[in-house]
Amino acid sequence: MTLKRSDVLITRPCSMDAYRRYRATGLGWGFLPEPDRRGLPPDEEMMRDVDEAHRCGVKFQGRVELDADWMGMIDFDSNFMESTVRDLNDRPAITWWEHTYKGHPSYHYCTNAPGYRHYLMYQLRRIMQAGADWLMIDSAIPTIGALNARYGGCFCRHCMAGFSDYLRANLSEDEIMTWCIGDLETFDYGDYLRERGINDEMYRARILAFPPVIPLAKEYFDFQWREINWLFREFKRYAREFSVNVPLSSNSPYYWAEFMYAVDAHDFYTNEMEYQAPEIEILPTEPIYTFKLADALKRIVAITGVPRAFEPCRINDRPGHIRLWIAQAYAHGHVFMAPEKMWTLRFKGQPDRWYQSKRGDYEDLYHFVRDYPTLFDDYESVESVALIFSNKAVRQYLGDQLGSGHLGGQNRSAPKTELVKACIALSQANLPYRIIVAGDEWIKDDLLEADLSSYRAIVRFEPSHLTAEQEAKLQEARDRLVTWSGAEDLLQRAGRDVAVGGGAKDITVLPRHQPSAPEAPVIAHLLNSNYDPESDRFATVRDLRLSIAQSMLKRAFSRAAFFAPGKPPVAVDCQGTDADTSILVPELDMWGVLKLE
């Protein structure tokens, strides 16, 4: 029932013809049932959408909406203002939507408010009753995502009461005395800060500092973290009252610390990501870390670009560049949703703008995936190097950005930490790697139980923010332990596993294997980013010679076949020695897959 690597998703409900043209298996952003006030589908219309999707063999993912359906909360609950996120001055937080409804702006509602939780579960019930197969929590900006300079939250009465209860259950008597809290029965965190001279401006400027500098900030984040984890697990529990095995995803930017919540409740992610016009970069770098972190979390991502990413494509129609976005996602083991119709921009007082694909722009790529699912499903990345992820390092990075005007909040651009820079550099060097999560009180720890013996290098970063126990674990591999100082230093220490010969440039090689089936074929995706924006074409690379080290593959190979979109598979020259496997690919356009046996 859940997302597979060979699935083909379309972003939004479309015609049955489009589902069939793409050979779609799933729908990313199924409409939520809304009233007719904006011309969007009520329950009956959604049921029709579900029926049409099902008739085409498409799984329908309905969505519970957090930010975009702020108007629905106004209609649903006459006391909606009691559910708004509040700053230290008791002002309601406003999101980025510029339009108004019934005289009100786009409020950011508090996910700890009982009234808002009631509305979210009301949405969920209607979605499941309409027949949805999958459930997505869209624009998932919970209250923990409001604890920043953008929103200055949250000090609503529900958060204040909940935090008081949290402190009562988690602080010792000595800690209560140390913090000068007084009577927890009447404790109000907002009053507590104001009494200590912390106003709204100071709070916004300091709340993301790490380590914390605002009194009880750590405890307050921990309280909010507990609440959003509970809520997501409750989403899943309630959905399973309607369908026992319903998968749950969210549009959470999990690469930011405060949004990596309830990983256990997610079956996969449905994400938007920053993609740039080809004049800025050809092979996207932003998604690489997103894919690799999802691998570390053992989750698949169904991804697309943020709306503004498609605006340059609307103005200057260049489907060739978007084709590379699609190929890159599948080559990393994830799914790029078919960009049949993409909303790009909305300006106040102007109609929405849309990118519309043309027939023939992308169908062949998705047919390729559906024709050869065995090249995708059950395959994981091969890795020679381990990079150690610290959730606290991401929080430190965000805190360091406070002085440069970084607002925090929902951000579709990955943090530019040293780990992220390492991911991009190693990908560009074709050095296969994996991220290992060194957890904390928020995130499950995979490092302490990890088998580090198979990696030629284990890379840590400074400051590490690792515990003494985690550092001791790394010392088990001290002869292979490296503190990151750049890709060149690591390449000298660890060596290269993949070599691209013949002077070919801008070729990405992504080997993949089946860890549970060691005798299964090994595959290697090849991406060619020799792209010309003027012609919107890729320069064909001929007689491409690849060498893949046996030390990484652990096997010798004597046969290889090459698969490419729109072409029949062909046998290619493959020679194996004790040192490496050498393959000659006669012709590579944008994307191809080698199958080694």
N, C-alpha and C positions, 0 to 999 in steps of 0.2 A: 504493500500500500504506500510506502514512503517513497521519496524521491530516489531515482537511480541515476547513475552517471550517463546512461544512454537515453534519458528522457528528453523530450522536446517540449518546452513550455512556451506559450504565448502570453504576453503580459496582461492583456485585458480581453473581455469577451468580444468576439468578432463573429463574422459569418461562418456558417458551416463549411462553406467553400474554403475559407482561409485555414480552418482547422485541418481540413483534408489535404490542402496544398502543402502544408508544412509537415504533415503526418504527426501532428501534435499529440502528446500524451497527457498534458496537463496544462492548467491555466494558473498564472501567477497571481494576478490581482483580480479575482472575481469581485464583482460589485457587492457591496453590502446592501441589504434591503433598506431603502430610504423612502421617505414620503415624496410626493409629487412636487413639492414646493420649488425644486430646482430642475424639474424635468428629468430627474434620475429615477431609476427603477424601483417601484414598490415591491412588496413580497411576490406578487404574482409575476411580475416581469423577471425577477430573479429566478423564480422556478422555471420560467421558460428558458432563460439562459442556461440553467443547470441541465434541463432536458436536452437542449441542442448540443451542449458539450458532451453529454453522455451518449447521445446518438452517434457521435463521432469518435467514441472511445477516449474522450478527454476527461481526466479527473478535474473536478471543479474545486478550486481553493477559494472559499469564502473568506471575507476579512472582517475582523473587528477593528474599528477605526478609532485611533486616539486623537490625533490632532486635526485631521481634515473634516471630521464630522462634529466639530464643536457646535455647529448649529443644531444638530440633532439633540444634544443635551439640553439646549434652551427649550426645545419643543417638548422634551420628555419630562423634565423636572422643573416645576415652577419655582423651586428653591435652588436653581442651578448656581447662583452666586455663592452659596455655602460650600460648593465643591471646587471653587477656583483655587489655584496655587496663589499664595499670598507672600509678599515680601515683608521686611521688617517694619515698613510703614503701613502695613495692612492693605497695600494696593494689589489688585489682581494682576497676575502675569498675562501678557499678551503674546501670542505666537506670531509667526511671519506672514500669515494670511492677511491681505490688505483690505478685503471687503468686510462689510458689516452685515448684521442680520438682526432685524427688529430693534435697531438702534444700538446693538452691542458689537464690540470687536471680537476677534478670535481668541477666546479665553483658553488658557492652559489649565486644564482641570487636574485636580490632585487625585492620584490613584489610591490614596489612603482614605479618601472621603467615601463614606458608605453610599451616598447618593450616586456618585459617579461609578462606583463599582457595580451598583445595581444596573445602571445604564449599559455598562460594558457587557454584563452577563445577559441583559435583554437583547443586545445585538447578537451575541453568540447564539442564544436560543433560536432566534429567527433564522440565522444563517444555517444552522444544523437542521432545522425543520424544513428548510427549503431544499435540502438534499445535498448539501456540500460534502465533498469527500475529504478535503483537507481544510485546515483552519489556519489562517494567518492573523497575527496581531500586527497591524500596520502602523507606521509612523510611531513606533513604540518608544515614546518619550515619557517614561514614568516620572514620578516626583523626584527620584534620586537624580534624574537628569535636569532638574530645575535648580539644583544646588550649585549655582555658578553666577558669573557676572551678568549673563544674559537675562536671567529671570530673578535672581536674588531670593529664591524660595528655599524651603516653604515653611511658613509660620501660621498656617491655618489652624483652626482649633482642633482638627482631627489629628494632625501631625503632633501638635503640642501634647495632646492627651496620650497619644500612642507612645511618644518619646518618654513621657513621664513613667508610663508603665514599663517600658523597656529598661530604663535606669533602675527602677525598683527591683526588677528581676535580675539585673546583671552587675550592679555595683555593690561592692562591699560597704560596710559601715565606714571603714577607714577612707575609702574612695569618696564617699558622699561628703565626709568631713573635709577631705583634701580639696575638693572642688567647691566647697562652701555652698552646697546646694540648698540646704535647709530642709523644709518639709516637702517631700516628694508628692504628697497628696495635693498640694496646691502649686507645684512647680510648673512654670511656663518658660520654655527655653528662650522665647523672644524677649520676655521681661528680663530674664537672666542676662542676656547679652546687652540689652539697653542699659541696665543698671551698671554695667561695667564699661560704659562709654562707647560701645560698638554700635554705630549707626548703619543705615542701609548701605551707604557708599563704602564704608570700611569693610563691611561684610562681603560685598560683591568683589572687592579687590583682594580679599584674603582667603576666601572660603576654600579655594582649590589648592592652597599652599600645602606642600608635602615635604617633610612632616608638618602636621597641622599646627597653626599658630592661634587659631580661634579656640577659646575654651570649649571643650566637649565636642569639637568638630568630628574627631574620629568616631566617637560614640554615636554622633548623629548620622554620619554616613553609614555606619554599621546597622543602625536601626532602619534606615531607608532601604539598605540592601536586603535586610531580612524581609521587609514588607513586599518588595517587588518580586523576590524569589517566591514568596508565598502566593502572590497573585497569579504568577504565570503557572505555577503548579495547579492552582485552582482553575484556571482556564482549561487546562488539559483534563483535569478531573471532571469538570462539568461537561465538556464536549463529549467525553466518553460515556456519559449517560445517554447520549443519542446514537453514538457509533463507537463500539468498543475499541477499535483500532485506529481511530482517526489520528493522522499525523498532525503535529503542530509546528508551525514555523513563525518567524517574526522578521520584520524589517528593522531589526536592531543593529546598529553599528557596533558589533561586538568587539571590534578592535580597539575601542576605548573602554577603559577599566569599568566605568560605572554602567556600561551597557552590556557587559558580558554576564548577565544574570541568568540564573536557572538554565544552564546549559543542558542539564539532565532532562528538562521538560521539552526542549527543542528536538525535533526529529531532523530538521534541516533549517536553513535560513533562506529567506527571500529578500535579497538586498539590492539597493541602489548604490552605485559607486561612481567616483569621479573618473571620467574619461576625457582626454584632451583632444583638440583638433590636431591633425597630422603636422601642422606647422610648429606645434609645441613638442610633441613626441609621437613617434609612429607606433612602436610596440608599447602598450600601456604598462606603466610601472605601478600605479596605485593598486590595481587588483592583485598583484603578485603576493604581497604580504597577506591580503585578505584570504586568498586561497590557501596559503601555507598555514595560517593560523587556524583556519577551519579544519585542515587536515589534522592539526595537533589536537583539536577538540573532537575529532572523529565525526565531523558533520560535513554534509555537502551544501554548497551554496548555489541557489538559482539566482543569477545576477543580471542586472541591466545597468544602463547608465542613469545617473541623476537626470532629471528633465533637461537642464541646461546643456548637458553633454550632447544632446541631439540637435540643438539649435544650429550649430555650424553646418550640420548635415542637411538641415532643412533649407538653409540659405544656399549652400553649395553642395549639390547632391553628389556624394562620394560614397556609395555603398561599399566600395572596395576596402576602405579603411575600417568600416564597421565589421566587415567579414573577418578581419584580423582579430577584432575583439571577441567574436564568436569562437574562432578557432583557438585562441589563447585560453579561454575558459575551459573548453572541452579537453584541451591538451593537458591542463592541470587537474583534470578529473572532476570538473564542476560544469555547470550548465549556464549558458547564456540564453536568455529568453528571446524568442523571435521578435524583432522590432517591426512588427506589422504596422502599428500605429502608436506613436509616442507623443505624449504631451510634452512640450518643451518650455514654454514660458507663459506667464500671465502678468499683464500690466494692468494697473488700476484703470478702469473705464474702457479697456480694450478687450476684444475677444481672445480666447485662448489660441495659442499657436500649436501646430501639430506637425510632426515629421511623419510622412506617409511613405512607406516603402513601395517599390514597384514590383509587379509580378516578375519573378526571375532573379531578383536581387540576392536572395538568401536561401531559397528552398533547397538548392543542391547540397548545401552544407548540412542541413538538418536531415535530408534524405541519407547522406553519408553516415551519419550517426545511427540512424534507424536501420540502415542496411547491415551495419557491422557492430551490433551491440556488444559482441564478445571482445571487441578491441577496447571497450570502455568499462563495462561492468566488472566489479570485483578487483579492479586494478588499483594499486597504490603506488605512490612515488618511490623510486629507489633512492637511497640516501647514503652518502659516505660521511657526511658531516652533521653534527647536531648543534643547533643554536638554542641557547637557554633563554626562555621567555620568563620575564618577571612582571606580574601585574602591577606591582608597586612601582616599577620603573616607568610604566606608562603614566601612573598618577604623578610621579615626580616630573616627567616631561611636561605634563599639562600644567602643573604648578609653576614650572620654570617659564611658561609662556605668559604668565599673568602680566608681566611688565610690558609685553609687546602687544597688549590689547586683545589677547585670545579670550573669547567669551565663554568657551566651553559649550555645553549643550550638545544637541544632536549635530554630528559632524560627519559628512560622508567622505572625508579625506582621512586616510590613515595617518596616525601620528608619525612624525619624522624622527623616531628614536634611532639609536645606533643599531638596534636589532632590525628595524625596517630597512635602514641603509644597507645592512649586511645582506638581507634577503635579496634586495635588488642587485647588489654587486655580484653575489654568487650566482644568481640566475643569469646575469649577463656573461659571466665567465663559464657557464655550463658546468658548474660544480654542484652536483645533486646534494640536497640537504633536507633536514627535517627540523622543525621546531619542537622542543620539549617544554612543557609547561611546568615551571617551578611555582607551585600554588602558594596561596596564603589563606587568610581567614575568609576570603571571598571565593577563591577558585580552587577546585580540586587539584591536588599535587600529583603530577605524574612522574616527577623527577626521582623521587625517593625509591620508586619501584622499577625504574627504567633499567633496561639492560644496555649498558654503555659499551659493551665489549665489541660491538660490530662497527663502531664508528672510528674512522682514522683520526678524526679531530673532534673535540667537544669545545664549543666556543662560549665563553662567558663574557659579560659586558660590565663595565665600570661606570657608575656605581652599580653593584650587582643587586642590592636589596634582597639578597638571599639570606636565609637563616643559617646558623652555625651547622645545623644538621644537613642542610642542602649543600653547603660548601664542603662538608666532610664527604658527602656522597660524590661530589665531583673529584675529590682527591683520590678516589679509587682509580681514576683514569688519569692520574697526574702526568704520566708520560705523554698523554695525548691532549692534555688540557691547554687551551690557548685563550688568552685574553685578547679580545678583538682590537686590532690596530690597523685594519684595512684588508681589502681583498688580496692584494699582492703578497703581503706577509703570509696570509693563510694559504694561498696557492703554493708558495715556496715550501711551507711546512707539510701540507697535505698532499700536494701533487694534483695532477689533473686526471679525471676519469674519462672525459670525453674530449676528443680532439676533432676539429673540423679542418680538413685538409684542402689543398688546391687553392689557397688564398681566398676562399669564400668568406664573406663577412655577413654579419647580422643574421646568423642562423642560430636559432635556439633549439637545443636538443633536450627532450624531457623523457628519460627512461622510466618505465613503469613495470611493475611485476605483481604477482599474486602471492602475498606472504604465506597464505594458507595452502597454496598449491605450488610447491617449489619446482615441479616439473612442467608447469604450464609455460607457454611461450612468454618471452619478454617482449614488450613493445616499446617503441620510442617514437614520440611525436616530434615532428620537425616543423618549425615555424620559420618562414622566410619573411623578414621585415624589410626587404629591399623594395620599398614602395615609393612611387612617385605621386605626390598629391596633385600635380597638374593633370596627369593622364588618368589618375585613380587606378593605376595598374601596378602589378608586382613584376619585377624583372625575374624571369625564369633562371634558376641556377642549374647548370648542367654538369654532369659527371662529378657529383658531390661525394667526396670520400670522407667517411666517418670512421673513427677508431674509438672503440669503447673498451675500457680496461677490464680484464677478467677478474681482477681483484674486487671490482664492484659487482659484477654480474654473477660471480661464483660458478660459472658454467662456461663451457665452450659451445659455440654455435657454428653450424655448417650450412644452414639454410636461412634465407630471408625472403620475405615478400613485402612489396611496397603497395600501400593503399592510398588513394587520393580521391577527393570529391570529384564525381562526374567521370571517373575513369575506372576501367577494370583493374583488378590487382595484377601485379606483374612480379615474377621472380627476379631477384637482383643478386649480383655477385656478393658472396659472403664467405670470408675465410677466417677461421679461428686458429689461434696459436695459444701457447701457454701464457702469453703476455696480454693479448687483446683479441677482439673481434673486429675485423675490418669489413666495411660494407661500402659498396659503390652504388649510389642512387643516380640513375641516368638523367633524371629530370625532376626538379622540385619547383612547383609554382608557389602558392602561398602556404599550403599546409599538406602534410602527408604523414602516414603512420607506417613505421617499419614493424614487422612481426618477425621475431627471431626464434628459430627452433633448432 
